[in-house]
Structures are given as structure tokens and as C-alpha cells.
């Protein structure tokens, strides 16, 4: 049987066509777009922006094989993040949709100041066959095989941005050190820019701010305050009546309403991400006191901050160990605690024999977990609890006139020193300044500026030490004055009321009572502001 002979396979090589031949039938006209950006939105830079648009329109039109698509331009926008440049992102979408073949840009820094983003988009566009031509660096990303040059130029652009950011930050901090800052009037209710450039009080808005502080100290929650303001048709900083929790919280914690300004409360972590972080001591802060006219006195402001801290520390009703929100429905909410486990008491209602409801207060831990974690906490009827609080307050308020006189005298002598030491320090400072001036005159007359170097140094060091002592003494006197004002407010409040409290006054309790501890079924301990704990027997 014959075997069929298999022939060897023959391979014919078909030569590649010249580059020009591959373009036959393909689009020869290139669709060209340009991207330009100006860093700020002032008039001079906007003129530059218009000039760039005009320049690229003419440049694209001057090439016969170029067809203009669009000049994408971002005005007054940062170059460090693409997500903040809408026109740039629109251009990238055009590229992904196949509408652009070439992108023109003045320089790498105009295209992007973020090295990572710059390379990311250049690589993506190169994969799509789209060239980015940077005029200043004479760089075409399709022709450039090595990424080294692109990386270097992008790094330089980012370094330039970081350098600018550091310079701006340095300038801002120097201004802070000198007590200079710009008030954000658009978000600060109660102030407007005066003719002299300084903050000026807007009377109607200031009244709204004072009302917010008053309502908060009366026990209202943020939500209830917001509802009250909206119902009254009072406007917030935006000019509408849609008040929020954030609006109220911001106003209550803004020290600018006392005439002070705490600067650098937040800072930008880096110029690329623009992430803002709360300053928890990483950087110095600057307190500028008495910078402008106050709407809220410091005593009221400090009382509000104390109340905010108290409400924040309250335990949440759901579990004994969690913290939760404050409820302003009842004056004693958050004030009554269990003497055994330390958990807050909650107001609940029981059915009485006549089919009605009786309000009582019970330990939340006992309610939720039974006797396992709190064995002996008693239930307290609300009327008895109110009576105990009133009895304790009456004991504190029942002060004879001569005792009050002694107390006021003590405040004057202990908390309000006469400032004699400050006067002495200021006199010493004036004497030192005179000595330095006399020494300068002597050195000028003798035309010898080195002879008195040691004496100048001694006087300068002494002057610096005295100046520091003056600052410390002023701060001490201010602190003493604020402490005295707190006690004085309480005494004034007492004197304006009847000495005997015959009914439970929610507002007075909120202002005067700090804590109520249920010790056992027969003993309640009440802490009234400015007084020792008072134990009331036979009420629980």
C-alpha cells in the first residue's frame, strides 16, 4: 500500500505597509481641544484666561489638518485636584467618548499640579491614542516613550503648588499672630462689615442670637430652639427661616459673639487633598480678646459651654454605660442620678388606683437590667422629688442680709483684687522704657553703639520679663472678674426673687441646681450652685 507523502508547509511573508499607507481611508483631520486654567478669579487673571482662550482658538484654526473641538477652561479653580475642575473632567469625558485626538496645554502645571493625577490622566489618554502637547516643555505624550520627563515636570508642578501653599500659610499665621483675621459675615449671624472694615452689630440679628442663648439656658434642646425660631419667622445667616441643629450648635459655641476670636481652630493637612482637620493641639491657636463689640457677655457664654458639656456627658436611657442626647422636656432630666450605681433616673408614669397616671422617677439601670446591677435604688414620686429640690434651694436662698454682705465683700477682696500689682508692673515697665531711651540718647551723642551692649541686653531682658508678668496679671484679673461675675449673677438672681420658693420653677431649677442624688428611700442629696451638698430627709 502506497504512503502519501506530506509536503512541507510553505510560509509567504507579506511585508508591512508604510505608515502613510495605513492612514489611507482613515481620518487625517485631527480633532483638537485645548485646556487652560487660571489660579485665581481676580480681574487680571480673568483677562489672562480670556487671552488663553483666544490664543488657542487662533492656534487650532491655523492648522489645516486640525479641527477645533472646544477650549475647556476653568476659572479661579485649584489645580491640585481634578474633581474640583468641572471643565477638566468634561474634557476627559469627551476623550473617553472618542471626540478628541489632541489636547493642547500651556504647561504641565496648567494641566495639573498633582503628580499622581497628572500621570494617571496622561497614561489613560495615551492608552486611548490621545496626545497631550505641553507647549512650555515642548512635550508630546504620544511621542515620549519614557515617562521620566513627564514625571519630573509633574513633580515640579506639584512642588511649586506646595511652595505657594506654604507661603500663603506662613502669611496667614503671621497675620494670626498679629490678631488679624477676616470675619466670615455670610455665615456669622449678628454682624456685618462696618464702614471702617471692622465687624458691626446688626441689631435685629443680635437679638436673635441673644434669644438662642437664653432659650438654651432655659433648658430647650437644639431642635426645640430651631422650631421656636422658625415659628417666629426669625431668619438665620442665610436669610431664611429653615433653622437646623447645626445652626444652633454653631452659634452657641462661637466665641466671636463675646467679642473674641480664636484663630486656627482648623487647618488644611496638605495642599493636594485640601482635607480640613480640627486643630487638637497639632498647631498653635491664637486668641484675640476684645477684637470687636460683643453680643453675648462672657459670663453667659461660659455658662452655655458648661451646660453643653453637661448635656454631652449624660447617660443614654437605653443602657447604663452609653452616652446619649439631652432631653429638655423636664427640668430634672439628666440631673437626677442613682446614689448606688451612678446611672441617671428617668421619668415614667404609673397607673394609680383611680385609673389616672402618676409620674415617678426610676433608675434606668434598674429599669433595664433589674436588680442584677442595681439592687436597692428606690422609686421616687415626682411631687416628693420636686419638694426635696425646693427645700434644698430654700435652705441656700434663706440667707440673712449681713451674711450676704460678708459674701459680697469676700468676692470684692478675693475674686476682684484692686489691681495694685498690675499698676506696679506697668510703672516698672515705663521706667525701663525710659532707661532704654536714655541709654539710646547717650550712645547717639557719644557715637558709640557697642559700648552699652551689655547694658542694653540687661534692660531688654528685664523689660521682656516685666511685659510677660503684666500679661499674666491681666489674664488673672480677667479670670477673677469672670468668676466673680458668675457668683454675682446667682446672688442677683436670688435677690430678685422671693426668698421662699413655693412652687417648682423649671427655669430656676435649670439655672441653680447642678445635681440631685437619690441616696435611699428616705434621703435625697441636692447640689445647688455655689453651695455645699444638702441632704433632705423623709421625702423619697
PALO-373858 format. One record per residue (C-alpha): chain; residue number from 0; residue in three letters; x, y, z. Coordinates in Angstrom, 3 decimals, padded with zeros to 6 digits. Layout:
REM PALO-373858
chain:resi:resn:east:north:up
A:NUM:ala:X:Y:Z
...
This chain:
REM PALO-373858
chain:resi:resn:east:north:up
A:0:unk:000.000:000.000:000.000
A:1:unk:001.431:003.357:-001.073
A:2:unk:002.056:006.027:001.542
A:3:unk:001.049:009.637:000.675
A:4:unk:003.975:011.981:001.098
A:5:unk:003.158:015.137:003.167
A:6:unk:004.674:018.261:001.707
A:7:unk:006.463:020.795:003.899
A:8:unk:004.305:023.914:004.668
A:9:unk:005.287:026.991:002.758
A:10:unk:005.275:030.387:004.501
A:11:unk:004.931:033.592:002.490
A:12:unk:005.912:036.825:004.256
A:13:unk:003.638:039.781:003.489
A:14:unk:005.624:042.998:004.121
A:15:unk:004.174:045.665:006.381
A:16:unk:002.690:048.649:004.629
A:17:unk:004.360:052.029:005.005
A:18:unk:002.879:054.260:007.706
A:19:unk:001.366:056.580:005.155
A:20:unk:-000.441:053.677:003.520
A:21:unk:-002.080:052.632:006.839
A:22:unk:-003.616:056.063:007.065
A:23:unk:-005.433:055.576:003.778
A:24:unk:-009.142:055.574:004.430
A:25:unk:-008.616:056.766:007.985
A:26:unk:-009.359:060.224:009.323
A:27:unk:-006.500:062.614:008.568
A:28:unk:-008.085:065.618:010.197
A:29:unk:-007.234:065.704:013.911
A:30:unk:-009.860:066.889:016.355
A:31:unk:-008.065:069.261:018.722
A:32:unk:-009.114:070.682:022.080
A:33:unk:-007.254:072.949:024.472
A:34:unk:-007.254:073.193:028.247
A:35:unk:-006.398:076.340:030.184
A:36:unk:-006.766:077.339:033.808
A:37:unk:-006.198:080.451:035.915
A:38:unk:-005.475:080.073:039.613
A:39:unk:-007.495:082.995:040.981
A:40:unk:-010.634:084.848:039.981
A:41:unk:-009.416:088.443:040.107
A:42:unk:-009.775:090.770:037.112
A:43:unk:-006.142:090.499:035.986
A:44:unk:-006.197:086.707:035.939
A:45:unk:-009.548:086.606:034.137
A:46:unk:-008.035:088.769:031.423
A:47:unk:-005.299:086.130:031.160
A:48:unk:-007.975:083.444:030.925
A:49:unk:-009.731:085.233:028.054
A:50:unk:-006.381:085.723:026.321
A:51:unk:-005.619:081.992:026.584
A:52:unk:-008.991:081.076:025.098
A:53:unk:-008.413:083.487:022.210
A:54:unk:-004.859:082.207:021.688
A:55:unk:-005.853:078.532:021.418
A:56:unk:-008.801:079.282:019.169
A:57:unk:-006.473:081.011:016.708
A:58:unk:-003.726:078.364:017.076
A:59:unk:-006.043:075.463:016.253
A:60:unk:-007.592:077.321:013.331
A:61:unk:-004.111:077.981:011.877
A:62:unk:-003.520:074.262:011.198
A:63:unk:-005.268:072.878:008.110
A:64:unk:-005.340:069.347:009.453
A:65:unk:-006.732:070.418:012.851
A:66:unk:-010.391:070.723:013.580
A:67:unk:-011.308:072.715:016.727
A:68:unk:-013.439:070.871:019.264
A:69:unk:-013.574:073.182:022.261
A:70:unk:-011.441:075.271:024.579
A:71:unk:-012.010:073.864:028.064
A:72:unk:-011.251:076.467:030.716
A:73:unk:-011.573:076.530:034.497
A:74:unk:-011.695:079.945:036.151
A:75:unk:-010.362:080.572:039.656
A:76:unk:-010.044:076.838:040.331
A:77:unk:-007.314:074.904:042.117
A:78:unk:-005.058:072.712:040.009
A:79:unk:-004.278:070.246:042.772
A:80:unk:-007.483:068.207:042.446
A:81:unk:-009.216:067.239:039.223
A:82:unk:-012.557:066.704:040.982
A:83:unk:-012.713:070.442:041.661
A:84:unk:-012.216:071.332:037.968
A:85:unk:-015.509:070.715:036.111
A:86:unk:-014.224:071.728:032.682
A:87:unk:-011.210:069.427:033.008
A:88:unk:-013.458:066.496:033.862
A:89:unk:-015.758:067.381:030.974
A:90:unk:-012.742:067.291:028.631
A:91:unk:-011.780:063.825:029.921
A:92:unk:-015.356:062.626:029.229
A:93:unk:-015.071:063.918:025.667
A:94:unk:-011.842:061.923:025.296
A:95:unk:-013.432:058.728:026.580
A:96:unk:-016.297:059.233:024.108
A:97:unk:-013.809:059.444:021.220
A:98:unk:-014.426:063.118:020.411
A:99:unk:-010.832:064.378:020.802
A:100:unk:-007.494:063.370:019.220
A:101:unk:-005.141:066.042:020.601
A:102:unk:-005.168:068.223:023.737
A:103:unk:-003.119:071.406:023.920
A:104:unk:-001.971:072.807:027.263
A:105:unk:000.324:075.715:028.064
A:106:unk:002.356:073.697:030.585
A:107:unk:002.259:070.686:032.878
A:108:unk:001.390:072.954:035.815
A:109:unk:-001.644:074.303:033.933
A:110:unk:-002.760:070.737:033.204
A:111:unk:-002.377:069.528:036.826
A:112:unk:-000.355:070.308:039.954
A:113:unk:-000.785:066.834:041.391
A:114:unk:001.913:064.406:040.225
A:115:unk:-000.209:061.292:040.739
A:116:unk:-003.283:062.689:038.955
A:117:unk:-001.192:064.150:036.144
A:118:unk:000.419:060.793:035.347
A:119:unk:-002.883:058.956:035.780
A:120:unk:-004.679:061.050:033.150
A:121:unk:-001.688:061.181:030.773
A:122:unk:-001.459:057.373:030.822
A:123:unk:-005.196:056.968:030.269
A:124:unk:-005.186:059.405:027.344
A:125:unk:-002.123:057.762:025.820
A:126:unk:-003.892:054.377:026.017
A:127:unk:-006.787:055.970:024.128
A:128:unk:-004.356:057.243:021.494
A:129:unk:-004.838:060.853:022.507
A:130:unk:-001.823:063.148:022.629
A:131:unk:-001.350:065.869:025.202
A:132:unk:001.004:068.563:023.955
A:133:unk:002.620:070.764:026.619
A:134:unk:003.910:073.878:024.858
A:135:unk:006.263:075.229:027.520
A:136:unk:008.071:071.903:027.970
A:137:unk:007.840:071.024:024.212
A:138:unk:006.481:067.630:025.188
A:139:unk:004.116:065.343:023.244
A:140:unk:002.928:062.476:025.430
A:141:unk:002.418:060.109:022.460
A:142:unk:005.936:060.628:021.179
A:143:unk:007.539:060.473:024.630
A:144:unk:008.249:056.780:025.255
A:145:unk:009.877:057.309:028.623
A:146:unk:007.676:058.648:031.400
A:147:unk:010.647:060.137:033.213
A:148:unk:010.266:063.630:031.715
A:149:unk:006.531:063.723:032.374
A:150:unk:007.128:062.576:035.951
A:151:unk:009.792:065.226:036.502
A:152:unk:007.688:068.064:035.113
A:153:unk:004.639:066.907:037.088
A:154:unk:006.735:066.747:040.243
A:155:unk:007.980:070.283:039.645
A:156:unk:004.391:071.480:039.185
A:157:unk:003.309:069.864:042.445
A:158:unk:006.378:071.215:044.273
A:159:unk:005.531:074.697:043.022
A:160:unk:001.970:074.332:044.315
A:161:unk:003.224:073.124:047.695
A:162:unk:005.658:076.031:047.896
A:163:unk:002.885:078.543:047.147
A:164:unk:000.683:076.886:049.758
A:165:unk:003.414:077.113:052.399
A:166:unk:003.985:080.785:051.625
A:167:unk:000.268:081.542:051.899
A:168:unk:000.018:079.552:055.143
A:169:unk:003.016:081.371:056.580
A:170:unk:001.424:084.731:055.752
A:171:unk:-001.898:083.738:057.304
A:172:unk:-000.225:082.589:060.528
A:173:unk:001.804:085.788:060.767
A:174:unk:-001.486:087.674:060.477
A:175:unk:-002.967:085.499:063.223
A:176:unk:-000.036:086.317:065.493
A:177:unk:-000.824:089.996:064.992
A:178:unk:-004.509:089.448:065.755
A:179:unk:-005.612:089.998:062.152
A:180:unk:-008.286:087.856:060.531
A:181:unk:-011.274:088.107:058.203
A:182:unk:-014.766:087.617:059.628
A:183:unk:-016.991:085.343:057.535
A:184:unk:-020.029:087.624:057.574
A:185:unk:-022.044:085.364:055.246
A:186:unk:-022.104:082.636:057.907
A:187:unk:-021.987:084.761:061.079
A:188:unk:-025.414:085.924:062.210
A:189:unk:-025.430:089.261:064.040
A:190:unk:-022.520:091.022:062.360
A:191:unk:-021.844:092.901:059.143
A:192:unk:-018.788:094.675:057.812
A:193:unk:-018.704:098.271:059.061
A:194:unk:-017.504:101.326:057.165
A:195:unk:-014.152:101.085:058.954
A:196:unk:-013.779:097.472:057.848
A:197:unk:-014.430:096.125:061.366
A:198:unk:-017.359:093.901:062.457
A:199:unk:-020.501:095.894:063.179
A:200:unk:-023.513:094.572:065.099
A:201:unk:-026.804:094.128:063.227
A:202:unk:-029.387:094.875:065.992
A:203:unk:-032.220:092.604:064.770
A:204:unk:-029.890:089.659:064.185
A:205:unk:-028.141:090.243:067.524
A:206:unk:-031.498:089.895:069.283
A:207:unk:-031.949:086.502:067.624
A:208:unk:-028.525:085.413:068.872
A:209:unk:-029.337:086.534:072.430
A:210:unk:-032.673:084.689:072.250
A:211:unk:-030.878:081.460:071.254
A:212:unk:-028.570:081.701:074.279
A:213:unk:-031.493:082.476:076.584
A:214:unk:-033.623:079.581:075.306
A:215:unk:-030.717:077.170:075.656
A:216:unk:-030.092:078.175:079.276
A:217:unk:-033.829:077.788:079.900
A:218:unk:-033.382:074.110:079.025
A:219:unk:-034.576:073.897:075.417
A:220:unk:-032.904:071.413:073.094
A:221:unk:-031.282:072.393:069.804
A:222:unk:-034.294:071.006:067.926
A:223:unk:-036.804:072.881:070.066
A:224:unk:-034.858:076.143:069.714
A:225:unk:-034.791:075.679:065.931
A:226:unk:-038.545:075.060:065.872
A:227:unk:-039.191:078.132:068.030
A:228:unk:-037.136:080.399:065.776
A:229:unk:-038.791:079.042:062.636
A:230:unk:-042.252:079.516:064.121
A:231:unk:-041.427:083.140:064.951
A:232:unk:-040.194:083.738:061.427
A:233:unk:-036.679:084.693:062.542
A:234:unk:-034.020:084.397:059.843
A:235:unk:-030.642:082.655:060.042
A:236:unk:-027.359:083.781:058.457
A:237:unk:-028.542:082.544:055.036
A:238:unk:-031.602:084.776:055.247
A:239:unk:-034.216:082.023:055.553
A:240:unk:-036.213:080.573:058.443
A:241:unk:-035.078:076.976:057.972
A:242:unk:-033.117:076.565:061.213
A:243:unk:-031.152:073.367:061.859
A:244:unk:-029.376:071.658:064.763
A:245:unk:-026.070:072.701:063.181
A:246:unk:-027.101:076.384:063.027
A:247:unk:-027.919:076.460:066.741
A:248:unk:-024.850:074.492:067.821
A:249:unk:-022.524:076.720:065.808
A:250:unk:-023.953:079.922:067.284
A:251:unk:-023.815:078.611:070.855
A:252:unk:-020.136:077.662:070.539
A:253:unk:-018.893:080.648:068.537
A:254:unk:-016.618:082.737:070.763
A:255:unk:-016.853:085.650:068.311
A:256:unk:-020.166:086.596:069.936
A:257:unk:-018.187:087.566:073.062
A:258:unk:-016.048:089.976:071.022
A:259:unk:-013.145:087.497:070.962
A:260:unk:-011.751:085.421:068.128
A:261:unk:-009.997:082.050:068.414
A:262:unk:-007.904:081.614:065.286
A:263:unk:-006.630:078.428:063.599
A:264:unk:-009.291:076.163:065.092
A:265:unk:-008.902:074.038:061.953
A:266:unk:-006.147:073.578:059.403
A:267:unk:-005.573:072.046:055.952
A:268:unk:-003.482:068.888:056.239
A:269:unk:-001.904:069.306:052.794
A:270:unk:-002.397:071.392:049.683
A:271:unk:-003.202:068.425:047.442
A:272:unk:-006.152:066.755:049.187
A:273:unk:-007.320:070.026:050.817
A:274:unk:-008.509:067.923:053.772
A:275:unk:-009.506:070.114:056.724
A:276:unk:-008.815:068.810:060.231
A:277:unk:-009.808:070.122:063.655
A:278:unk:-006.818:071.553:065.482
A:279:unk:-006.425:069.406:068.603
A:280:unk:-003.085:070.914:069.555
A:281:unk:-001.080:069.962:066.474
A:282:unk:-000.683:073.671:065.674
A:283:unk:-000.811:076.771:067.874
A:284:unk:-004.093:078.671:068.220
A:285:unk:-004.386:082.420:068.721
A:286:unk:-006.972:084.039:070.994
A:287:unk:-007.697:087.676:070.154
A:288:unk:-009.630:089.235:073.056
A:289:unk:-011.908:092.254:072.692
A:290:unk:-011.405:092.360:068.929
A:291:unk:-014.901:093.711:068.273
A:292:unk:-018.118:094.611:070.060
A:293:unk:-019.719:091.693:071.896
A:294:unk:-023.290:090.451:071.536
A:295:unk:-023.067:087.935:074.406
A:296:unk:-021.258:088.648:077.682
A:297:unk:-018.546:086.173:078.657
A:298:unk:-020.385:085.004:081.777
A:299:unk:-023.390:083.871:079.731
A:300:unk:-021.123:082.313:077.101
A:301:unk:-019.206:080.325:079.740
A:302:unk:-022.446:079.140:081.350
A:303:unk:-023.590:077.885:077.951
A:304:unk:-020.322:075.986:077.365
A:305:unk:-020.666:074.360:080.798
A:306:unk:-024.255:073.361:080.014
A:307:unk:-023.218:071.950:076.625
A:308:unk:-020.558:069.824:078.345
A:309:unk:-023.096:068.660:080.941
A:310:unk:-025.653:067.619:078.340
A:311:unk:-022.991:065.843:076.291
A:312:unk:-021.940:063.773:079.310
A:313:unk:-025.442:062.488:080.079
A:314:unk:-026.052:058.757:080.018
A:315:unk:-028.295:057.320:077.369
A:316:unk:-031.563:055.770:078.622
A:317:unk:-031.090:052.525:076.626
A:318:unk:-028.093:051.227:078.610
A:319:unk:-026.339:052.194:081.791
A:320:unk:-022.940:052.713:080.165
A:321:unk:-023.744:054.552:076.933
A:322:unk:-023.843:058.305:076.484
A:323:unk:-026.714:059.930:074.625
A:324:unk:-028.624:063.058:073.841
A:325:unk:-030.156:065.524:076.265
A:326:unk:-033.916:065.968:076.534
A:327:unk:-035.175:069.359:077.664
A:328:unk:-038.759:068.267:078.346
A:329:unk:-038.295:068.104:082.130
A:330:unk:-036.023:070.320:084.221
A:331:unk:-034.609:067.401:086.224
A:332:unk:-033.761:065.227:083.214
A:333:unk:-030.051:064.470:083.396
A:334:unk:-029.757:065.964:086.881
A:335:unk:-031.162:063.075:088.926
A:336:unk:-028.748:060.167:089.412
A:337:unk:-028.749:056.933:091.372
A:338:unk:-026.643:057.006:094.520
A:339:unk:-025.876:053.280:094.193
A:340:unk:-024.821:052.788:090.553
A:341:unk:-024.481:056.385:089.308
A:342:unk:-026.922:055.901:086.428
A:343:unk:-029.398:058.646:085.530
A:344:unk:-033.021:058.474:086.680
A:345:unk:-035.816:058.585:084.109
A:346:unk:-039.340:059.969:084.429
A:347:unk:-042.070:057.391:083.788
A:348:unk:-045.774:057.143:084.711
A:349:unk:-047.600:054.610:086.832
A:350:unk:-051.309:053.856:086.901
A:351:unk:-052.955:054.974:090.130
A:352:unk:-055.935:053.446:091.924
A:353:unk:-058.350:055.886:090.305
A:354:unk:-057.336:054.969:086.750
A:355:unk:-055.163:058.030:086.287
A:356:unk:-051.421:058.456:085.764
A:357:unk:-048.827:059.276:088.421
A:358:unk:-045.330:060.493:087.389
A:359:unk:-042.418:058.786:089.147
A:360:unk:-038.625:058.727:088.672
A:361:unk:-036.684:055.457:088.465
A:362:unk:-033.070:054.384:087.896
A:363:unk:-032.543:053.486:084.233
A:364:unk:-030.106:050.716:085.131
A:365:unk:-032.692:049.151:087.450
A:366:unk:-035.398:049.509:084.796
A:367:unk:-033.344:047.855:082.057
A:368:unk:-031.352:045.254:083.968
A:369:unk:-033.345:044.670:087.151
A:370:unk:-031.628:044.040:090.483
A:371:unk:-028.632:042.388:088.821
A:372:unk:-026.701:045.661:088.511
A:373:unk:-028.629:047.935:090.869
A:374:unk:-030.214:046.261:093.869
A:375:unk:-031.576:048.995:096.099
A:376:unk:-032.388:052.121:094.053
A:377:unk:-035.812:053.416:095.157
A:378:unk:-038.637:054.783:093.038
A:379:unk:-039.337:058.463:093.798
A:380:unk:-042.699:060.146:093.246
A:381:unk:-042.258:063.333:091.234
A:382:unk:-044.092:065.588:093.685
A:383:unk:-041.820:064.427:096.507
A:384:unk:-038.726:064.886:094.335
A:385:unk:-039.798:068.431:093.461
A:386:unk:-040.415:069.191:097.127
A:387:unk:-036.936:067.973:098.083
A:388:unk:-035.341:070.200:095.457
A:389:unk:-037.384:073.214:096.600
A:390:unk:-036.485:072.577:100.253
A:391:unk:-032.780:072.441:099.382
A:392:unk:-032.964:075.631:097.342
A:393:unk:-034.862:077.413:100.133
A:394:unk:-032.125:076.487:102.593
A:395:unk:-029.499:078.030:100.315
A:396:unk:-031.554:081.105:099.495
A:397:unk:-032.561:081.735:103.102
A:398:unk:-029.519:083.915:103.832
A:399:unk:-029.599:086.888:106.173
A:400:unk:-028.654:090.328:104.850
A:401:unk:-025.458:090.537:106.896
A:402:unk:-024.296:087.152:105.560
A:403:unk:-024.888:088.353:102.001
A:404:unk:-022.937:091.490:102.747
A:405:unk:-019.975:089.441:104.005
A:406:unk:-020.187:087.239:100.904
A:407:unk:-020.172:090.230:098.565
A:408:unk:-017.250:091.741:100.435
A:409:unk:-015.357:088.468:100.076
A:410:unk:-015.994:088.492:096.333
A:411:unk:-014.610:092.008:096.099
A:412:unk:-011.471:091.262:098.081
A:413:unk:-010.724:087.709:096.919
A:414:unk:-012.057:087.498:093.393
A:415:unk:-011.699:091.141:092.433
A:416:unk:-008.250:092.313:093.595
A:417:unk:-007.628:096.049:093.280
A:418:unk:-005.033:095.656:090.551
A:419:unk:-002.264:097.183:092.640
A:420:unk:000.295:094.687:091.395
A:421:unk:-000.627:095.422:087.789
A:422:unk:-000.151:099.147:088.427
A:423:unk:003.266:098.496:089.929
A:424:unk:004.325:096.331:086.991
A:425:unk:003.177:098.920:084.443
A:426:unk:005.156:101.627:086.317
A:427:unk:008.221:099.400:086.262
A:428:unk:007.767:098.869:082.521
A:429:unk:007.562:102.633:081.947
A:430:unk:010.752:103.156:083.994
A:431:unk:012.598:100.512:081.954
A:432:unk:011.462:102.096:078.678
A:433:unk:012.780:105.432:079.939
A:434:unk:016.133:103.876:080.885
A:435:unk:016.451:102.318:077.451
A:436:unk:015.589:105.643:075.821
A:437:unk:018.181:107.480:077.916
A:438:unk:020.789:104.858:077.017
A:439:unk:019.992:105.257:073.313
A:440:unk:020.377:109.039:073.573
A:441:unk:023.736:108.603:075.296
A:442:unk:025.017:106.193:072.634
A:443:unk:023.924:108.579:069.862
A:444:unk:025.716:111.526:071.480
A:445:unk:028.898:109.535:072.020
A:446:unk:028.587:107.889:068.605
A:447:unk:029.443:104.579:070.216
A:448:unk:026.883:101.788:069.638
A:449:unk:028.841:098.916:071.173
A:450:unk:029.896:100.371:074.482
A:451:unk:026.490:099.852:076.061
A:452:unk:025.686:096.421:074.536
A:453:unk:025.645:094.570:077.847
A:454:unk:023.500:097.268:079.470
A:455:unk:021.052:097.191:076.536
A:456:unk:020.790:093.402:076.843
A:457:unk:020.147:093.558:080.587
A:458:unk:017.421:096.195:080.219
A:459:unk:015.812:094.394:077.250
A:460:unk:015.691:091.073:079.120
A:461:unk:014.198:092.769:082.163
A:462:unk:011.628:094.578:080.010
A:463:unk:010.603:091.287:078.359
A:464:unk:010.192:089.638:081.774
A:465:unk:008.070:092.517:083.101
A:466:unk:005.912:092.530:079.955
A:467:unk:005.249:088.810:080.410
A:468:unk:004.297:089.394:084.068
A:469:unk:001.889:092.149:083.011
A:470:unk:000.184:089.811:080.513
A:471:unk:-000.152:087.053:083.132
A:472:unk:-001.526:089.505:085.708
A:473:unk:-004.085:090.840:083.208
A:474:unk:-005.225:087.288:082.397
A:475:unk:-005.512:086.505:086.113
A:476:unk:-007.579:089.618:086.748
A:477:unk:-009.861:088.786:083.797
A:478:unk:-010.353:085.225:085.088
A:479:unk:-011.125:086.537:088.564
A:480:unk:-013.616:089.008:087.155
A:481:unk:-015.425:086.248:085.233
A:482:unk:-015.549:084.002:088.330
A:483:unk:-016.908:086.849:090.414
A:484:unk:-019.487:087.639:087.750
A:485:unk:-020.799:084.042:087.893
A:486:unk:-021.364:084.238:091.661
A:487:unk:-022.718:087.789:091.395
A:488:unk:-025.291:086.628:088.835
A:489:unk:-026.507:083.971:091.249
A:490:unk:-026.794:086.485:094.105
A:491:unk:-028.578:088.980:091.886
A:492:unk:-030.946:086.230:090.773
A:493:unk:-031.627:085.319:094.393
A:494:unk:-032.300:088.911:095.425
A:495:unk:-034.709:089.449:092.553
A:496:unk:-036.887:086.538:093.705
A:497:unk:-038.895:085.672:096.767
A:498:unk:-036.776:084.006:099.419
A:499:unk:-039.295:081.234:099.810
A:500:unk:-039.965:079.006:096.801
A:501:unk:-043.490:077.672:096.997
A:502:unk:-043.699:076.087:093.547
A:503:unk:-041.343:074.170:091.295
A:504:unk:-039.870:076.666:088.808
A:505:unk:-038.279:074.846:085.826
A:506:unk:-036.186:077.838:084.743
A:507:unk:-034.859:078.498:088.256
A:508:unk:-034.007:074.812:088.769
A:509:unk:-032.087:074.666:085.496
A:510:unk:-030.082:077.748:086.471
A:511:unk:-029.466:076.797:090.095
A:512:unk:-029.322:073.005:090.542
A:513:unk:-026.299:071.012:089.419
A:514:unk:-027.165:067.506:090.615
A:515:unk:-029.764:065.505:092.557
A:516:unk:-028.633:062.166:094.025
A:517:unk:-031.101:059.568:095.278
A:518:unk:-029.266:058.038:098.266
A:519:unk:-032.003:055.741:099.585
A:520:unk:-035.770:055.731:100.048
A:521:unk:-035.524:058.351:102.798
A:522:unk:-032.654:060.567:101.639
A:523:unk:-032.103:062.858:098.638
A:524:unk:-028.914:064.882:098.237
A:525:unk:-029.175:068.142:096.267
A:526:unk:-026.233:070.145:094.902
A:527:unk:-027.158:073.814:094.396
A:528:unk:-024.721:076.051:092.514
A:529:unk:-022.396:077.861:094.885
A:530:unk:-023.366:075.787:097.931
A:531:unk:-022.447:072.543:099.671
A:532:unk:-024.488:069.373:099.108
A:533:unk:-027.726:069.454:101.116
A:534:unk:-029.402:066.268:102.309
A:535:unk:-033.184:066.254:102.523
A:536:unk:-034.683:063.508:104.710
A:537:unk:-038.035:061.797:104.580
A:538:unk:-039.034:062.684:101.005
A:539:unk:-038.262:059.589:098.990
